[in-house]
Amino acid sequence: MPGYLLHVNAAMTCQHVAGQARIAPVQTRVMVSAQPVATIPPGAPTIAVAGCPFTLPNGKPQPCVTVRWSMPTSRVMVMGLPAMVAANPGPGPGICQSAEQIPQGAPVVGAMQARVFAM
């Protein structure tokens, strides 16, 4: 799907809004808005969430700890890896997960660059 390329410092939170998501810089050669373009390597998620306060109604803490991004580019590759894209700010095309990999909802993309569009 087409969307704007995300860079590693794009503002993103979990759906509980308190947890700050950080994209790990996998590559540092291709830049957009003077920031490395975020890519999706195979295997482990590259987006970590810190500070999520979510707790189940029974009192068990179940904070978001990772985000699995589900919108890679199909035509644009960066160092052989698909780039992360988002259609616009707001709910993103991914899923926040707890440490037990329980889905928690979509991440919320706040600020991102709006110049480079990719498919």
Rosetta blueprint (number, residue, H / E / L):
1 M L
2 P L
3 G E
4 Y E
5 L E
6 L L
7 H E
8 V L
9 N L
10 A L
11 A L
12 M E
13 T E
14 C L
15 Q L
16 H L
17 V L
18 A L
19 G L
20 Q E
21 A E
22 R E
23 I E
24 A L
25 P L
26 V L
27 Q L
28 T L
29 R L
30 V L
31 M E
32 V E
33 S L
34 A L
35 Q E
36 P E
37 V E
38 A L
39 T E
40 I L
41 P L
42 P L
43 G L
44 A L
45 P L
46 T L
47 I E
48 A E
49 V E
50 A E
51 G L
52 C L
53 P L
54 F L
55 T E
56 L L
57 P L
58 N L
59 G L
60 K L
61 P E
62 Q L
63 P L
64 C L
65 V L
66 T E
67 V E
68 R E
69 W E
70 S L
71 M L
72 P E
73 T E
74 S E
75 R E
76 V E
77 M E
78 V E
79 M L
80 G L
81 L E
82 P E
83 A E
84 M E
85 V E
86 A E
87 A L
88 N L
89 P L
90 G E
91 P E
92 G L
93 P L
94 G E
95 I E
96 C E
97 Q E
98 S L
99 A L
100 E L
101 Q L
102 I L
103 P E
104 Q E
105 G E
106 A L
107 P L
108 V E
109 V E
110 G L
111 A L
112 M L
113 Q L
114 A L
115 R L
116 V L
117 F E
118 A E
119 M L
